[in-house]
Amino acid sequence: MTMSAEHAAPGRARFSPVVAGGPMRIGTGFTALQFHHDQFAPRAMSPFVLVDHFHMREPTFDLHPHAGMSAVTLVFEDTEGEMASRDSVGHNATFGAGDLHWTLAGRGILHTQVPVGSSSHIHALQIFVNLPGQLKSLAPDSFRVAAHEMPKVRGEGSRVRVVAGELAGLRSPARPPAPILMLDGYLDAGAKAAVIPLQAHWNAWIYLVDGAMSIDGAGTLTAGHALCAGAASDGTMLSLQSTSAAHFVVLAGPRIDEPVVQHGPFVLDSEAALAQAVADFHAGRFGTVADAR
């Protein structure tokens, strides 16, 4: 993950100010720090619309719809127990520590996801990934990538799980509907810098789960804080250096230069499209989920 002289960064990234996650609690079994795209400069977080860094210990969300986006759960390795997922595509899955679960809502899906049993503690990110207009009518789907299937890039004092996309020639088996990079990384105190390439016209959302970390050109991140980076027109490199042991996440993808019209779990690009999605949901066009509780 280091950068040699012949691969020097072609341009400097544009960084947003650092943003602290907003605390939220639902019931007695769900707490989170939430980040929303409008906390940053316009389209600075695109293609990501919302990220919740959450802890879930009991069922929290009833059966609910999504449309126009992907709802993605990146599970951290310290999770205890499993989450059960059922959806209107007919997919039933369980996933746990280190796994990825991807729900492509497209033109509309129903799903429910709940911890299994009374002793599960799900520690994860819930990520709303926008879809460009031409992909919002895709047929819904869902898939799981197990932790053991994800390649790991190791450096001097660093370990980065390639959850989705490709890093250092290693590619995750995840099959997102549009190009994306999701990394779950760890740096020892004083580790050699981890250098992450960011393609031209891509944005990255960088979050610190734990510890402290400096980013070349943007200062220091502490736990529970995030910032966005936008690549120069010829791409750039993000240099991440630990100032203590650190656990970080990088989410990156091509910027979508389209309106974002969000209403809860619906992410569309116009009020008319949002109204149609809501109408389709109420008309039962998102299907049904068997045995949902």
C-alpha positions as CSV (number, residue, x, y, z in Angstrom):
1,M,0.0,0.0,0.0
2,T,3.0,2.3,-0.1
3,M,3.7,4.6,-3.0
4,S,7.0,4.6,-4.9
5,A,8.5,7.6,-6.6
6,E,7.3,6.6,-10.0
7,H,3.8,6.4,-8.7
8,A,3.7,9.8,-7.0
9,A,0.3,11.3,-6.5
10,P,-0.8,13.0,-9.7
11,G,-2.9,15.6,-7.9
12,R,-3.9,16.8,-4.4
13,A,-7.3,15.8,-3.1
14,R,-9.9,18.3,-2.0
15,F,-10.9,17.7,1.6
16,S,-14.1,18.7,3.5
17,P,-14.0,19.9,7.1
18,V,-14.1,17.1,9.7
19,V,-17.7,16.2,10.8
20,A,-18.7,14.5,14.0
21,G,-21.4,11.8,13.8
22,G,-24.7,12.8,15.3
23,P,-25.8,10.4,18.1
24,M,-29.1,8.6,17.8
25,R,-30.9,6.0,19.8
26,I,-33.9,3.9,18.9
27,G,-35.5,1.9,21.7
28,T,-33.3,0.0,24.1
29,G,-31.3,-2.0,21.6
30,F,-29.9,0.4,18.9
31,T,-27.4,3.2,19.2
32,A,-25.6,4.9,16.3
33,L,-23.5,7.8,15.1
34,Q,-25.1,9.1,11.9
35,F,-23.6,11.0,9.0
36,H,-25.8,12.5,6.2
37,H,-24.7,13.8,2.9
38,D,-26.0,17.3,3.5
39,Q,-23.6,17.7,6.5
40,F,-20.8,18.1,3.8
41,A,-20.4,20.3,0.8
42,P,-22.9,19.6,-2.0
43,R,-22.0,16.2,-3.6
44,A,-18.8,15.9,-1.5
45,M,-20.1,12.6,0.0
46,S,-21.6,11.3,-3.3
47,P,-22.3,8.5,-4.1
48,F,-23.0,7.9,-0.4
49,V,-26.2,9.4,1.0
50,L,-26.1,8.3,4.7
51,V,-23.9,6.2,7.0
52,D,-24.9,4.9,10.4
53,H,-22.1,3.5,12.6
54,F,-24.3,1.4,14.8
55,H,-24.6,-1.1,17.7
56,M,-27.7,-3.3,17.6
57,R,-28.6,-5.8,20.3
58,E,-32.3,-6.5,19.6
59,P,-34.8,-6.2,16.8
60,T,-35.2,-2.5,16.0
61,F,-36.7,-1.9,12.5
62,D,-39.9,-3.4,11.2
63,L,-40.3,-4.7,7.7
64,H,-39.6,-1.7,5.5
65,P,-39.0,-0.7,1.9
66,H,-36.1,0.8,-0.1
67,A,-36.0,2.3,-3.6
68,G,-33.5,4.0,-5.9
69,M,-30.4,3.0,-3.9
70,S,-28.5,0.2,-2.2
71,A,-28.7,-0.5,1.5
72,V,-25.4,-2.0,2.6
73,T,-24.3,-3.4,5.9
74,L,-20.5,-3.6,6.5
75,V,-20.1,-5.7,9.7
76,F,-17.0,-5.2,11.9
77,E,-14.9,-8.2,13.0
78,D,-15.8,-7.7,16.7
79,T,-19.4,-8.4,16.1
80,E,-20.9,-11.2,18.3
81,G,-23.6,-13.4,16.9
82,E,-25.4,-12.9,13.6
83,M,-28.0,-10.9,11.8
84,A,-30.9,-12.5,9.8
85,S,-32.1,-10.9,6.6
86,R,-35.2,-11.7,4.6
87,D,-36.4,-9.8,1.5
88,S,-39.0,-9.6,-1.2
89,V,-36.6,-11.1,-3.7
90,G,-36.9,-14.3,-1.7
91,H,-33.4,-14.3,-0.3
92,N,-32.9,-15.4,3.3
93,A,-29.4,-14.9,4.7
94,T,-27.5,-14.8,7.9
95,F,-24.4,-12.8,8.3
96,G,-22.0,-11.9,11.1
97,A,-18.5,-10.8,12.0
98,G,-16.6,-9.3,9.1
99,D,-19.3,-10.0,6.5
100,L,-20.8,-7.7,3.9
101,H,-24.5,-7.7,3.1
102,W,-25.7,-5.8,0.1
103,T,-29.4,-5.0,-0.7
104,L,-29.8,-3.5,-4.1
105,A,-33.2,-1.8,-3.9
106,G,-33.3,-0.6,-7.5
107,R,-37.0,0.0,-8.4
108,G,-38.1,-1.3,-5.1
109,I,-37.6,-4.0,-2.4
110,L,-38.9,-4.9,1.1
111,H,-36.7,-6.4,3.7
112,T,-36.2,-7.0,7.4
113,Q,-32.9,-7.5,9.2
114,V,-32.8,-8.5,12.9
115,P,-30.1,-9.9,15.3
116,V,-30.4,-13.6,15.9
117,G,-31.1,-14.7,19.4
118,S,-30.8,-12.7,22.6
119,S,-27.0,-12.5,22.9
120,S,-26.1,-11.0,19.5
121,H,-24.3,-7.6,19.4
122,I,-24.1,-6.4,15.8
123,H,-21.4,-3.7,15.3
124,A,-21.5,-2.3,11.8
125,L,-22.0,0.4,9.3
126,Q,-25.3,0.8,7.5
127,I,-24.6,2.6,4.3
128,F,-27.0,4.1,1.8
129,V,-25.3,4.1,-1.6
130,N,-27.0,6.2,-4.3
131,L,-27.6,4.8,-7.8
132,P,-27.2,7.1,-10.9
133,G,-30.5,7.8,-12.6
134,Q,-30.1,5.2,-15.3
135,L,-29.7,2.4,-12.7
136,K,-32.5,3.4,-10.3
137,S,-35.0,1.1,-12.2
138,L,-32.7,-2.0,-11.8
139,A,-34.4,-5.2,-10.6
140,P,-33.9,-5.6,-6.9
141,D,-31.4,-8.1,-5.6
142,S,-29.3,-9.0,-2.5
143,F,-26.1,-10.8,-1.7
144,R,-23.7,-11.6,1.1
145,V,-19.9,-11.7,1.0
146,A,-18.3,-13.7,3.8
147,A,-15.4,-12.3,5.7
148,H,-13.1,-15.1,4.7
149,E,-13.7,-14.3,1.0
150,M,-12.4,-10.8,1.3
151,P,-8.7,-10.3,0.4
152,K,-6.5,-8.6,2.9
153,V,-3.7,-6.1,2.0
154,R,-0.9,-6.2,4.6
155,G,1.8,-3.6,5.0
156,E,4.3,-2.6,7.7
157,G,1.9,-2.4,10.7
158,S,-1.3,-2.3,8.7
159,R,-4.0,-4.7,7.6
160,V,-6.8,-3.6,5.2
161,R,-9.8,-5.8,4.3
162,V,-11.0,-5.2,0.7
163,V,-14.7,-5.4,1.4
164,A,-15.7,-4.3,-2.1
165,G,-13.7,-3.2,-5.1
166,E,-10.0,-3.6,-5.6
167,L,-6.8,-2.5,-3.8
168,A,-3.2,-3.4,-4.6
169,G,-4.3,-5.9,-7.3
170,L,-6.6,-7.8,-4.9
171,R,-10.3,-7.7,-5.7
172,S,-13.3,-8.5,-3.5
173,P,-15.9,-10.9,-4.9
174,A,-18.7,-8.4,-4.1
175,R,-20.7,-7.5,-7.2
176,P,-22.1,-4.0,-6.7
177,P,-24.2,-2.4,-9.5
178,A,-21.7,0.4,-10.0
179,P,-17.9,0.7,-9.3
180,I,-17.1,1.2,-5.6
181,L,-14.4,0.7,-3.1
182,M,-15.0,-0.2,0.5
183,L,-12.0,-0.8,2.8
184,D,-12.0,-1.8,6.5
185,G,-8.5,-1.1,7.8
186,Y,-6.3,-1.2,10.9
187,L,-3.0,0.6,11.6
188,D,-0.7,0.0,14.5
189,A,0.8,3.0,16.3
190,G,3.6,4.4,14.1
191,A,2.8,2.1,11.2
192,K,4.0,3.0,7.8
193,A,1.5,5.1,6.0
194,A,-1.3,3.3,4.1
195,V,-1.7,4.9,0.7
196,I,-5.1,4.5,-1.0
197,P,-5.5,5.5,-4.7
198,L,-8.5,7.6,-5.5
199,Q,-9.6,7.6,-9.2
200,A,-10.4,10.8,-11.1
201,H,-13.9,12.2,-10.3
202,W,-14.3,9.8,-7.4
203,N,-15.1,10.9,-3.8
204,A,-14.0,9.1,-0.6
205,W,-15.7,9.2,2.7
206,I,-13.1,8.5,5.4
207,Y,-14.2,7.5,8.9
208,L,-12.3,6.7,12.1
209,V,-14.0,3.9,14.1
210,D,-11.3,4.0,16.9
211,G,-8.0,5.6,17.7
212,A,-6.4,8.6,16.0
213,M,-5.1,9.0,12.4
214,S,-3.7,11.8,10.3
215,I,-4.5,12.3,6.6
216,D,-1.9,14.0,4.5
217,G,-3.3,17.4,3.6
218,A,-6.3,17.2,5.9
219,G,-5.1,17.0,9.5
220,T,-6.1,14.5,12.1
221,L,-9.2,12.3,12.6
222,T,-10.3,11.0,15.9
223,A,-12.9,8.3,16.7
224,G,-16.4,9.1,15.6
225,H,-15.4,11.7,13.0
226,A,-15.4,11.6,9.2
227,L,-14.3,13.7,6.3
228,C,-14.8,13.6,2.5
229,A,-12.0,13.7,-0.1
230,G,-12.5,14.5,-3.8
231,A,-10.0,13.4,-6.3
232,A,-8.2,15.8,-8.7
233,S,-9.1,15.5,-12.4
234,D,-6.2,13.1,-12.9
235,G,-6.8,11.1,-9.6
236,T,-4.9,11.3,-6.3
237,M,-3.5,9.3,-3.5
238,L,-4.8,9.4,0.1
239,S,-2.0,8.9,2.7
240,L,-3.3,7.6,6.1
241,Q,-0.9,7.6,9.0
242,S,-1.7,6.4,12.5
243,T,-0.8,8.5,15.5
244,S,-2.1,5.7,17.7
245,A,-3.5,2.3,16.9
246,A,-6.4,3.1,14.5
247,H,-9.4,1.4,13.0
248,F,-10.6,3.2,9.9
249,V,-13.1,2.8,6.9
250,V,-12.7,4.2,3.4
251,L,-15.8,4.3,1.2
252,A,-15.2,5.6,-2.3
253,G,-17.0,5.8,-5.7
254,P,-17.7,7.9,-8.7
255,R,-19.4,11.2,-7.9
256,I,-23.0,11.3,-9.1
257,D,-23.8,14.8,-10.3
258,E,-27.5,14.5,-10.1
259,P,-30.1,15.8,-7.6
260,V,-30.7,13.7,-4.4
261,V,-34.3,13.6,-3.4
262,Q,-34.5,11.5,-0.2
263,H,-37.5,10.5,1.8
264,G,-36.4,8.0,4.5
265,P,-35.4,4.8,2.8
266,F,-36.2,6.2,-0.7
267,V,-33.4,7.9,-2.7
268,L,-34.6,9.3,-6.0
269,D,-33.5,12.1,-8.4
270,S,-36.8,14.1,-8.6
271,E,-40.0,14.7,-6.7
272,A,-41.9,12.9,-9.5
273,A,-39.8,9.8,-9.2
274,L,-40.1,9.8,-5.4
275,A,-43.9,10.0,-5.7
276,Q,-43.9,7.1,-8.1
277,A,-41.8,5.0,-5.8
278,V,-44.1,5.7,-2.9
279,A,-47.1,4.9,-5.0
280,D,-45.5,1.6,-6.2
281,F,-44.8,0.7,-2.6
282,H,-48.4,1.3,-1.4
283,A,-49.7,-0.6,-4.5
284,G,-47.8,-3.7,-3.4
285,R,-45.3,-3.6,-6.3
286,F,-42.3,-4.1,-4.1
287,G,-43.5,-7.7,-3.4
288,T,-43.8,-9.5,-0.1
289,V,-41.5,-11.1,2.5
290,A,-42.4,-14.5,3.7
291,D,-42.6,-15.1,7.5
292,A,-41.5,-11.6,8.3
293,R,-41.8,-10.7,12.0
